[in-house]
Amino acid sequence: MGILRFLLALSVVINHSTPIFGLSLVGGRVAVESFFIISGFYMALILSEKYQSGWQGYQLFLRNRILRIYPIYWAVLAATLVILITVQFFLPGKFNLPWFGPHEPLGIWLIIYLVLAHIILFGQDILVFTGHTNFLLVPQGWALSLEMVFYLLAPFFVKRKTWVLLLLIVASFGLRLALWRAGFDYDPWTYRFFPAELAFFLAGVLTFRLYQIFNLYGLLFKKVSYLAFVAVIAATLFYQYIPGEYFKQWAYYVLLIVALPFVFELTRNSAVVRRIGDFSYPVYICHIFVLAIAKAAVMPVFHIAPQNLGLVTAVLTVAFSYLLLKFIGDPIDRFRHRPVPVP
């Protein structure tokens, strides 16, 4: 699964820069919503296999999610602030970073909201609806805001019966359709509204239950797993060549849901694949910061052609992600993965 997660993160990088070797992969929206499906799968997995039920298990689950998300995010936020302050006060006019430019005056309540949203992540998605995204220093953090809401609710959803989850998925998609028919057929309503995105998380939860059934009856055949792996990786790599923009988007989601149990079973014990997957989160959360540096300094200094922006950004993003993992992510993961105490 790690290779797929890395390619989805790379899709977001490409979406904000340029294609790499002519490939655009699945694009930003499909990548993020695919991450929601995978997140639902993983949360159902770990809640079923690692954490005990009850308040103590819920607290431990949330603590580990916080340790997984926040330290790397805060490191990228801090690096962004350092660059922002350095350019503004010591190198004015020399670099054109995306956070610069004239902005309307900020009221005190908006300033407080922005500060809190940057620190705790919650509420960043709301700024997308208010038109204040130009004040977000890590603008892709809106997706983490949705993820954190799901983490708070995940233990509740994982315990629900399958028919309840199916009803919630229908309701979520029904809301999406109702918004579309009411004229809200544009971003952010079609992409970042949590009640309408909830269906993807819950689809992941049901996919894990499908995995459990397949595993129980010995249906996770290795040949089928290889076929599923090749199919979903090929669809991710060559997504741009599949005809029908609307059709292929939903066909990809269906393929992902069907393939996930087999891909997970095939790769779950591979340390290499797991390590590749570890890069997906830091790549996603730091790529805008790296992209700004690449556009403002690296590209002009080394006279690199604009069409190579995606490749340069990807290479630098992976390098920066390695540092984030080595000095922040890995030490925290060693702490997170300590044996869970038995009461």
Secondary structure, DSSP 8 states (H G I E B T S, - for coil): -HHHHHHHHHHHHHHTS--BTTB-TT-HHHHHHHHHHHHHHHHHHHHHHT--SSHHHHHHHHHHHHHHHHHHHHHHHHHHHHHHHHHHHHSTTT---TT-S------HHHHHHHHHHHHH-TTHHHHHHHT-GGG-SSTTHHHHHHHHHHHHHHHHHHTS-HHHHHHHHHHHHHHHHHHHHTT--STTTTTT-HHHHHHHHHHHHHHHHHHHHHHHTT---HHHHHHHHHHHHHHHHTGGGSS-HHHHHHHHHHHHHHHHHHHHHHHTT-HHHHHHHHTHHHHHHHHHHHHHHIIIIIHHHTT--GGGHHHHHHHHHHHHHHHHIIIIIHHHHHHHTS-----
